Amino acid sequence: MPRTFQAQFPSIEKQMRALAARMRTARLRRRITTVQFAERVGISRDTLHRLESGDPHIAFGTYMRALRVLGLEKDMDAVASDDVLGRKLQDLALVSPRTRRSASPAMAPPAHGEED
């Protein structure tokens, strides 16, 4: 059965091409030929060409092996390490609806010594 692929968002395609270009530049800076690099990563030169073109259908593991060969695998540790949005959503979930209502200035009880 043939594999089907879902179309990528244009912004993701742009990011993939940028990552591929950075990886190609890193390979060239190290003076590693396409033949050497493909052998070290364990892929064909055709797959390497697709990887360096930003083909989104290349397996994530292949990208990781390529980064390892380049000595850049530690850069992946920074991806999503500081999940700002996730922490904000988690903090909102920790605050109960009752607490949120009472924290509202319109719903807050009068301060000590104030009258209604």
N, C-alpha and C positions, 0 to 999 in steps of 0.2 A: 504494500500500500504506500503510495507516495506521501511524503511529508508535506504538510501545509504550514505556511508561516503567516503570522498576523502582521499587518503593516505597522511600521513604527511611527511614533509621533515625530514630526519634523525636528523638534528640539532635541529629541533623543538621537536622531540620526546625526545631527550636528555635533553633539557631544561625543558620539562614537567616532566620527571622523577626526575630531580634535585629539581624542585619546590615541587613535591610531597614528596620527602625525607625530605626536610626542614620543610614542614608542619607536617609530621609525627614526626619528632624530636621535634618540638615545642609542639605538643600534649603530647608527652612522658615527656618532661621537666615539663609540668604543671600537670603531673600525672593524666591525663584524660583518662579514659578507652575508648575503641572503642564503647561500648554501650552508655556511657555518651555522647561522642562526636557526634555520629550519631543522638542521640535524640536531642541534642542542635542545630545541623545544620539542622535537619528535614529531614534526609535521612535514608535509610536502611543501615545495616552493610555491605551488598554487595556493595552498592554504595560507602560507605566509603572506602572499600578495593580498589575499582577501582580508587577512588580519590587519595588515598595514593600510588597507583601504577603508577600514571601519565597518566591515561586513557584520551586521548584528546577529548573524546566524552562526558565527564562530562560537564554540563552546566557551563558557566562562573559565573552565579549567585550562583551556589553551591560553587564554589571556594571562592567567595566573602563572603558568609555566614560563611564558615569554617574559613576564615581569621578573620572575626568579632568575632567568638567564641574564637579564640586564642588571640584576642586583637591586631592583626596585620593588620587590614584593612587600617590603615593610610599609610602603606608601598606602597599601590597601587597608592597613590598620586604621588609618585616619577616616576612611569612608564611613559615614553615618555614626561616627564615634560620639559626636555631640548632638544628640537628637533633641534640639530645642523645641520643635513643635510637639514631639511626643511627650516631653516632660511637661509642657504647658497643658496638654490634654489630660495627662495623668493627674496633675495638680487640680485641675477643674473637677475631675471625677472624685477626688478625695474630699472635696468640699460638698457637704450634703445640700440638697435644695433648701432645707430649712435654714441652714447657716447662711446660704447666699441671700435669702430673703431678709434675714435679720441684719445682714451686713449692709443692706441698702440704706442710705441716709433717710429716706422717706419712711422706712419701716423701723428704724432704730428707736429703742425706748428713750425717754427723756433722760438727760444726764442728771446726776445726783444734785438735788437742790433746785431743779427746774420744775415748772408747773406745766400741766397739759394745755 
